[in-house]
Amino acid sequence: MKLPTLKKSLRSLGKAPVLAAEAGAPRRSRLLGIGALAAVGVLAAVFFLRPANTRTPAAESPTGTAGVQTAELTLGYTPADGFNPYLVNSSLVLQNSGLLFERLVEVTPSMDLDYRLAQSIDTTDTQVIINLRGGCYFADGTPISIADVAASLEAARASSIYGGRFSNVETVQVVENSLVLSLHSPDSLFAYLCDIPILKADEAYSSHPTASGRYTYGSDDTLVRNSRAPFAENGPAQIRLSTVNSYDEMVSGLAVGNLNLYSAAHDGSGSAGSGKESYYKTNQLVYLGVNSASSKPILAAPAGRQLLSAMANRRQLAEKSYYSRAYPATGAVNSFYPCVNSQQVILAEADTASPDEAMAALGYVRGEDSLWHKANPDGSPGEALSLSLLYFDNGSYRSYAAALYAQQLLAQGITLNVVQADSFEQYQQAVQSGDFELYIGEVKLYNNIDLGPFWAGGALSAGLAQSEELAAAYSAFKANKSAAGQFEQAFAAQMPYIPLLWRYNTVISGFGVQGLTSSVSNVFYSVAGLSVTVPN
């Protein structure tokens, strides 16, 4: 394939592609309209700012401090879509569900598990047993039962938003007071997939299911605290609802002061402007695809791919190319997962040691120009080593990352020709056909860190090195998370692709917003300290 010439392309916020994003996710978010190979649902929250008024009970109204007054929150929603994330492909409905419906588990801001309605989730080989916590009720006083969990899981399996993550589930059965799942293949991190809303069994397909979470439906388009919430928080006593029609409306609303908080589109590269930014960790991976079928040893040999990884200063890439909206990937699994704590071996910083010995072993020699050349039979410098890096970017992150990585390699004596594809379709075709040397990819992994797309036959496997040893190590890890360290060792030895960064999601808010804690499971992971103030 003849690669196009390098050029800069800036597109509208929220429309950049994500290569092979979360499997089973829809192509376009109904609210946000994010184009992708398989687009991810980006959580978008929006609050309109109003002074506290007489509709908020006086006893519940915060006092405020000198020079400021408290403000009422109004949460955006689309009335026709309702509140059930199993029925519609809407990021806004998904976001609102985090307030209205409790979940089996939540993934914490530090990527650990927070057991909620689930007392335990035990995984052995291909069997998962979910035991329900007792003493939990819906807002109308009905006990939350294992039948409700079963119905919610089946609704999730059939939905656009959650269906892909449960493709490994073969059967679902209620056995006494437990839910027993049979999987097609073992998954030691299956519990990380169970951050799903729990609805009443007979309302699993209702647009306005009875609440089970921290808030329930009030009157006149409001949400109010749920007095029967299993995990109640002292958040705002009331949240008002107002119709929101588009992501652009949220962005412009913050700019003109009509709203005070929203979760930014994942590939947006704009600043917060008059607002402030806060971040939460995700499993959105930025990586280098490496064509191991190349005749160049630095691509074909594991030692060469290890060098290309060591030459990447990941912290610099995160801080400069992604404006600190990402953090270094130090292994195949997100480094914050407890199962890989202190067991990863991929360097997070550029290797400052001389690569001369390793490069010489690969058949390269330094030229008088300080660049690496293919060694002639007599040991003299031959053709200069030059690599090409393909990427596509609707924003600016991957453009800057490609240019910065080229600088990092050049400092080590390797020329990198950076090439931007003219379209996402051209980029996708080149990647899937293996028509590349290196490419910058981005993929939203499920929270159980399913790396199947990278292995033989997977959507991202074209050109990547495969080995029985690595496949066996991955299978052992999926069967038992205690084998995560051995898998990381095997991965680092083969380096079929080069993990670079994990992305943050960004919440943009007005300066008066305080106390919101978000996670990959829920923008509203905690609202215990959430408040808004405005100047008097």
C-alpha positions in Angstrom: 0.0 0.0 0.0 1.3 3.4 -0.8 1.1 5.4 2.4 -0.2 9.0 2.3 1.9 11.9 3.2 2.0 13.3 6.7 -0.6 15.9 7.4 -2.4 17.3 10.4 -6.1 16.8 10.7 -8.3 18.4 13.4 -11.9 17.3 13.5 -14.8 18.1 15.7 -14.7 17.1 19.4 -16.0 13.7 20.3 -15.7 12.1 16.8 -12.3 10.6 16.8 -12.1 6.8 16.1 -11.1 4.3 18.6 -9.6 1.2 16.9 -11.4 -2.0 17.8 -13.1 -0.4 20.8 -15.1 -2.4 23.3 -16.6 -5.4 21.5 -20.4 -5.4 21.3 -20.6 -1.7 21.9 -22.7 0.2 19.3 -21.2 2.1 16.4 -22.6 5.5 17.5 -23.5 6.8 20.9 -27.1 8.0 20.7 -26.3 11.2 22.6 -22.6 11.8 21.8 -22.2 10.5 18.3 -18.7 9.0 18.6 -17.6 7.3 15.4 -15.4 4.2 15.8 -14.7 0.7 14.5 -17.0 -0.3 17.3 -17.6 2.9 19.3 -17.5 3.1 23.0 -20.3 4.7 25.1 -18.8 7.8 26.6 -20.4 8.8 29.9 -21.7 12.3 29.7 -23.1 14.1 32.7 -24.5 17.6 32.7 -25.8 19.8 35.5 -27.5 23.2 35.1 -26.7 25.8 37.7 -29.5 27.5 39.6 -29.5 29.4 42.9 -31.2 27.4 45.7 -34.9 28.1 45.8 -38.0 27.4 47.9 -38.5 24.1 46.1 -35.6 22.7 48.0 -36.7 22.0 51.7 -35.2 24.5 54.0 -33.9 21.9 56.4 -32.0 20.3 53.5 -30.5 23.5 52.1 -26.8 24.0 52.8 -25.9 27.2 54.5 -23.1 28.3 52.2 -20.1 30.5 53.2 -19.3 34.2 53.2 -19.4 35.6 49.6 -21.0 32.5 48.1 -24.4 30.8 48.0 -25.4 27.2 47.4 -26.8 26.2 44.1 -29.3 23.6 42.9 -28.1 20.9 40.5 -30.1 20.0 37.4 -29.2 16.9 35.6 -29.6 16.5 31.9 -31.8 13.7 30.5 -33.8 12.8 27.4 -37.4 12.1 28.4 -38.2 9.8 25.5 -35.2 7.5 26.4 -36.2 7.1 30.1 -33.8 5.7 32.6 -33.2 2.0 31.7 -29.8 1.5 30.1 -30.8 -2.0 28.9 -33.4 -0.5 26.5 -31.6 2.3 24.7 -28.1 3.0 23.5 -27.6 6.3 25.3 -24.6 7.4 27.2 -26.8 9.8 29.2 -29.2 7.1 30.3 -26.2 5.0 31.3 -24.9 7.9 33.3 -28.2 8.5 35.1 -28.5 4.9 36.0 -25.5 5.3 38.3 -27.7 7.4 40.6 -31.0 5.4 40.3 -29.9 1.8 40.3 -27.5 -0.1 42.6 -25.1 -2.6 41.1 -23.6 -5.9 42.0 -20.1 -4.4 42.2 -18.4 -1.1 41.4 -14.9 -0.7 40.1 -13.3 1.8 42.5 -11.3 4.9 41.4 -8.2 2.9 42.2 -9.4 -0.1 39.9 -10.2 -2.4 42.8 -13.5 -4.1 43.4 -16.2 -2.6 45.7 -18.8 -5.3 46.4 -22.3 -3.7 46.5 -25.4 -5.9 46.1 -23.2 -8.9 45.6 -21.9 -10.5 48.8 -19.4 -12.5 46.8 -18.6 -13.5 43.2 -16.7 -16.8 43.1 -15.1 -18.0 39.9 -13.8 -21.5 39.5 -12.7 -22.7 36.1 -15.8 -22.0 33.9 -18.3 -21.6 36.7 -19.2 -18.3 38.4 -21.4 -18.2 41.6 -22.9 -14.8 42.6 -24.2 -14.7 46.1 -26.5 -11.8 47.0 -26.2 -9.5 50.0 -29.2 -9.7 52.3 -31.3 -6.9 53.6 -31.4 -4.7 50.5 -34.6 -3.2 49.1 -36.0 -1.3 46.1 -37.3 2.2 46.7 -40.9 0.8 47.1 -39.8 -1.6 49.9 -39.7 -4.7 47.8 -36.7 -6.9 48.8 -34.0 -7.3 46.1 -33.9 -11.0 45.1 -31.7 -13.3 43.2 -34.5 -13.4 40.6 -34.1 -9.7 40.0 -30.3 -10.2 39.5 -30.9 -13.0 37.0 -33.4 -10.9 35.0 -31.1 -7.9 35.1 -28.2 -10.0 33.8 -30.3 -11.4 31.0 -31.4 -7.9 30.0 -27.8 -6.8 30.1 -26.8 -9.7 27.8 -29.4 -8.6 25.3 -28.6 -4.9 25.4 -26.4 -2.8 23.1 -24.4 -1.3 25.9 -23.6 -4.4 28.0 -24.1 -7.3 25.6 -20.5 -7.6 24.3 -18.9 -8.0 27.7 -21.1 -11.1 28.5 -20.4 -13.0 25.2 -18.4 -15.5 27.3 -21.5 -16.4 29.3 -23.1 -19.7 28.2 -26.0 -20.3 30.7 -27.5 -18.4 33.7 -29.4 -20.4 36.4 -30.9 -19.5 39.8 -29.8 -22.2 42.4 -31.4 -21.5 45.7 -30.3 -18.0 46.7 -27.3 -17.9 44.3 -26.9 -17.2 40.6 -24.8 -19.8 38.8 -23.2 -18.9 35.5 -21.5 -21.2 33.0 -18.8 -19.7 30.9 -17.4 -20.8 27.5 -13.9 -20.3 28.9 -12.4 -19.4 32.3 -12.3 -15.8 33.4 -10.6 -15.1 36.8 -11.6 -11.4 36.5 -15.2 -11.9 35.7 -16.4 -10.0 38.8 -15.1 -6.8 37.1 -17.8 -7.2 34.5 -20.6 -7.2 37.1 -21.0 -3.4 37.5 -24.5 -3.7 36.0 -27.7 -2.0 37.3 -30.1 -4.2 39.2 -33.7 -3.8 38.3 -36.9 -5.6 39.3 -37.4 -8.8 37.4 -40.8 -7.7 36.0 -39.4 -4.2 35.1 -36.2 -5.2 33.4 -37.7 -3.9 30.1 -39.5 -0.9 31.6 -38.3 2.6 30.7 -38.8 3.8 34.3 -37.9 0.9 36.5 -38.3 1.2 40.3 -35.1 2.6 41.8 -32.7 0.5 43.8 -29.9 3.1 44.2 -29.2 6.3 46.1 -31.9 8.3 44.3 -35.4 7.7 43.2 -38.0 9.6 41.2 -39.5 12.7 42.7 -42.2 15.0 41.4 -41.9 17.6 38.6 -38.9 16.1 36.9 -36.7 15.6 39.9 -34.6 12.9 41.6 -34.7 12.7 45.4 -32.8 10.7 47.9 -33.9 7.1 48.3 -34.7 6.5 51.9 -34.3 2.7 51.3 -31.0 3.0 49.5 -28.8 0.0 50.4 -25.7 2.3 50.2 -27.1 5.7 51.0 -24.9 8.8 50.8 -25.4 12.3 52.1 -25.4 13.9 48.6 -27.7 16.6 47.3 -31.2 16.2 48.7 -32.7 16.9 45.2 -31.5 16.9 41.6 -33.7 18.6 39.0 -34.0 17.1 35.5 -33.9 19.1 32.3 -34.0 18.0 28.7 -30.6 17.7 26.9 -30.4 17.1 23.2 -26.7 16.9 22.3 -23.2 16.8 23.4 -22.4 20.2 21.8 -25.2 21.7 23.9 -23.3 20.6 27.0 -20.0 22.0 25.9 -21.4 25.3 24.9 -23.6 25.4 28.0 -20.5 25.3 30.3 -18.9 28.1 28.2 -21.8 30.5 28.6 -22.4 29.6 32.2 -25.7 27.7 31.8 -24.5 24.4 33.2 -21.7 23.4 35.5 -20.5 19.8 34.9 -20.2 17.3 32.2 -18.0 14.3 31.3 -15.9 15.1 28.3 -15.9 13.0 25.1 -13.0 10.6 25.3 -11.0 11.9 22.4 -11.7 15.6 23.0 -8.5 17.6 23.1 -10.0 20.9 24.1 -9.3 22.5 27.4 -11.8 23.2 30.1 -11.9 26.9 29.3 -13.6 28.6 32.1 -14.0 25.4 34.0 -11.8 22.9 35.8 -10.9 19.3 35.0 -10.8 16.2 37.1 -9.9 12.7 35.9 -10.6 9.0 36.6 -8.8 6.0 35.4 -10.1 3.8 32.5 -9.0 0.7 30.6 -8.6 2.6 27.4 -5.2 1.5 26.1 -2.9 3.4 23.7 -0.4 1.0 22.2 2.0 0.4 19.3 1.2 -2.4 16.9 4.3 -4.1 15.6 4.5 -6.1 12.4 6.5 -9.1 13.4 6.4 -10.4 9.7 8.8 -7.6 8.7 12.2 -8.5 7.4 13.7 -5.9 9.8 15.0 -7.7 12.9 14.1 -4.8 15.2 10.4 -5.6 14.4 10.6 -9.4 13.9 12.7 -10.3 16.9 11.4 -10.1 20.5 14.7 -8.3 21.5 14.0 -5.7 18.9 10.5 -5.1 20.1 11.8 -4.8 23.7 14.2 -2.1 22.5 11.4 -0.2 20.8 9.4 -0.4 24.1 12.4 0.7 26.2 13.0 3.7 23.9 9.5 5.0 24.6 9.5 7.6 27.4 5.9 6.8 28.5 5.7 9.5 31.1 6.8 12.1 28.6 4.2 10.8 26.1 1.5 11.0 28.8 2.4 14.5 30.0 3.2 16.2 26.7 1.2 14.3 24.0 -1.9 13.6 26.1 -1.7 16.7 28.3 -1.6 14.5 31.4 -4.9 12.9 30.4 -3.2 9.5 30.4 -0.7 7.5 32.6 2.1 5.1 31.6 1.3 1.5 30.8 3.9 -0.7 32.6 2.5 -4.0 31.5 -0.2 -5.8 29.6 -2.7 -5.4 32.5 -3.6 -2.0 33.9 -1.0 -1.5 36.6 -3.6 -0.5 39.2 -5.2 -3.9 39.2 -4.3 -5.7 42.5 -3.4 -9.0 40.7 -0.4 -7.4 39.0 0.7 -5.2 41.8 4.6 -4.9 41.7 4.7 -7.8 39.2 5.1 -5.9 35.9 8.4 -5.7 34.1 7.9 -3.3 31.2 9.8 -0.1 31.8 7.7 3.1 32.3 10.6 5.3 31.4 13.0 5.4 28.4 16.0 3.1 29.0 18.9 5.4 29.5 21.4 2.6 29.1 23.2 2.3 25.7 21.4 0.0 23.3 24.6 -0.7 21.3 25.0 -4.3 22.4 21.4 -5.2 21.8 21.4 -3.4 18.4 24.6 -5.1 17.4 23.1 -8.5 18.3 20.2 -7.7 15.9 22.7 -7.0 13.0 22.9 -3.2 13.2 26.0 -0.9 13.5 26.4 2.8 14.1 27.3 5.0 11.2 29.3 8.2 11.2 25.9 10.0 11.2 25.2 8.5 14.6 22.3 6.6 13.2 21.9 2.9 13.1 22.6 1.0 9.8 22.2 -2.5 8.7 25.6 -4.1 9.1 27.3 -5.3 5.9 29.1 -8.7 5.9 32.4 -6.9 6.7 30.8 -5.0 9.6 30.6 -1.7 7.9 27.4 0.4 7.9 25.0 -0.4 5.1 21.5 0.9 4.6 20.3 3.2 7.3 17.6 1.8 9.6 14.3 3.6 9.0 10.8 2.6 10.3 7.4 3.9 9.4 4.6 4.7 11.9 1.0 4.8 10.8 -1.8 6.6 12.7 -5.1 8.3 12.2 -6.3 11.1 14.5 -9.4 13.3 14.4 -8.0 15.2 17.3 -4.4 16.0 18.2 -3.4 13.5 20.8 -2.1 10.7 18.5 -0.6 13.3 16.2 1.6 14.6 19.0 2.3 11.2 20.3 3.5 10.0 16.9 5.8 13.1 16.5 7.1 12.8 20.1 7.9 9.1 19.7 9.7 9.9 16.5 11.9 12.3 18.4 12.6 9.7 21.1 13.7 7.2 18.6 15.8 9.7 16.7 17.6 10.5 19.9 18.5 6.7 20.0 19.7 6.7 16.4 16.6 5.4 14.6 14.7 7.4 12.0 10.9 7.1 12.2 8.7 8.3 9.3 5.4 9.3 10.7 2.4 8.8 8.3 -1.2 9.9 8.9 -3.8 7.9 7.0 -6.2 10.0 4.9 -9.3 8.3 6.5 -10.1 6.0 9.3 -11.2 3.4 6.7 -7.8 3.5 5.1 -6.1 3.2 8.5 -8.4 0.3 9.5 -7.8 -1.6 6.3 -4.0 -1.2 6.6 -4.0 -2.5 10.2 -6.3 -5.4 9.6 -4.4 -6.5 6.5 -1.0 -6.2 8.3 0.1 -3.5 5.9 2.2 -1.5 8.4 5.5 -1.6 10.2 4.3 0.2 13.4 1.0 1.8 14.1 -0.6 3.7 17.0 -3.7 2.0 18.2 -6.3 2.6 20.8 -8.7 0.1 22.3 -11.2 0.1 25.1 -10.7 -3.1 27.0 -13.4 -4.6 29.0 -12.8 -4.3 32.7 -11.8 -8.0 33.0 -8.8 -7.1 30.7 -9.8 -9.4 27.9 -6.8 -9.3 25.5 -8.4 -11.7 23.1 -8.4 -9.1 20.2 -4.6 -9.3 20.2 -4.2 -13.0 20.0 -4.4 -15.2 16.9 -7.7 -14.7 15.1 -8.6 -11.5 17.1 -9.6 -8.2 15.5 -6.2 -6.7 16.3 -4.0 -9.7 15.7 -2.8 -9.0 12.1 1.0 -8.8 12.0 1.4 -9.3 15.7 3.8 -12.0 17.0 2.1 -15.1 18.4 3.6 -17.9 20.5 2.3 -21.0 22.2 4.2 -20.0 25.4 2.4 -16.6 25.6 -1.0 -18.1 24.8 -0.5 -20.7 27.6 0.5 -18.0 30.1 -2.5 -15.9 29.2 -4.8 -18.9 29.6 -3.3 -19.7 33.0 -3.9 -16.0 34.0 -7.5 -16.2 32.8 -8.0 -19.4 34.8 -6.4 -18.0 38.0 -5.6 -14.3 38.6 -2.7 -15.4 40.8 -0.8 -16.3 37.6 -0.9 -12.6 36.4 2.7 -12.1 37.3 3.9 -15.1 35.2 1.8 -13.8 32.3 3.4 -10.4 32.6 6.8 -12.0 32.4 5.9 -14.0 29.3 4.4 -10.9 27.7 7.4 -8.8 28.3 9.6 -11.5 26.8 7.6 -11.6 23.6 6.3 -8.1 23.4 3.8 -8.8 20.6 2.6 -5.2 20.8 3.9 -2.3 22.9 1.6 -0.9 25.6 2.2 2.8 26.0 -0.5 4.5 28.0 -3.9 4.1 29.8 -6.3 7.0 29.2 -8.2 9.0 31.8 -11.7 10.1 31.3 -12.2 13.8 32.1 -15.0 15.5 34.0 -15.2 19.2 33.3 -17.0 21.4 35.8 -17.5 24.9 36.9 -15.2 26.2 39.6 -18.0 26.0 42.3 -18.4 22.3 41.9 -16.7 20.2 44.7 -16.7 16.7 46.0 -17.7 14.4 43.1 -15.8 11.1 42.9 -15.9 9.2 39.6 -14.7 5.8 38.4 -14.7 3.7 35.3 -18.0 2.1 36.6 -19.8 5.2 37.5 -19.3 9.0 36.9 -21.2 9.3 40.2 -19.2 6.7 42.1 -19.6 8.9 45.2 -21.7 12.0 45.7 -21.2 12.1 49.5 -19.4 15.4 49.3 -20.9 16.8 46.1 -21.9 20.5 46.4 -22.1 23.6 44.2 -21.6 27.2 45.2 -21.8 30.5 43.3 -20.7 34.0 44.2 -23.3 36.1 45.9 
